[in-house]
């Protein structure tokens, strides 16, 4: 009988709810494969050719550095995630996972909605139309949380009134006819929580983390991504180390940007007009190098 590959550090997390935001969580349900499974798959593909690459750790680093994909697809993980609906709608754009979501057509939604802490309430960025800028004042943050809470509370009260079912905290009106759950849910804002099972292979999970654990990602989804990053570290530590070195903490550089960098190293003077870079690319390169060009 072949022993199933396993990760002791991840086994210790199985079934535990890892809290995220105010009511959310991540729970590891199951997984398949580990660092050894990735190495095994690669060696089946490459045969004796991998002997010159070195040990398992170096093989994984080679595979990830050179963007090989199929060995990492041999490992999968299934997570139970509770998250605000607006985060779920952003998350679902990663169409590389199998997803089964809690259905408000069949079941009642709990009275749980996301209210950001004051540090997470910020003004609209003028440069990034989809992001936040600096924090608002403490008074304004208090007004925002109060308005969000009151809006969600009113919406949930309406939801229960539309359902007119015998549920905790609601007195059914025998004179009213309740409406279907699939209709009543329409009054709830996207701050309410949903849940799903999310199964994904390691290759696509790493791509998800590159985008969603990045400092430029939306705060709420980044909170989940950073916790998943810890799960990856427990699951496949060699892959985690290589991922951080070659993807997460690394940068992609265009051909024109690389030519500018080579000129700088050679001591040549270079300006934006002659660089072949747009003004935005020039600013990004300056930020990357940590100096004004």
Helices and strands as residue ranges (DSSP letters): H 8-11, E 17-20, E 24-32, H 35-46, G 47-52, H 56-65, H 70-73, E 76-84, H 85-91, E 98-101, G 118-120, E 122-124, E 132-135, H 138-163, H 181-184, G 185-187, E 193-201, H 202-212, H 219-235, H 237-243, I 244-248, H 255-265, H 272-275, H 279-289
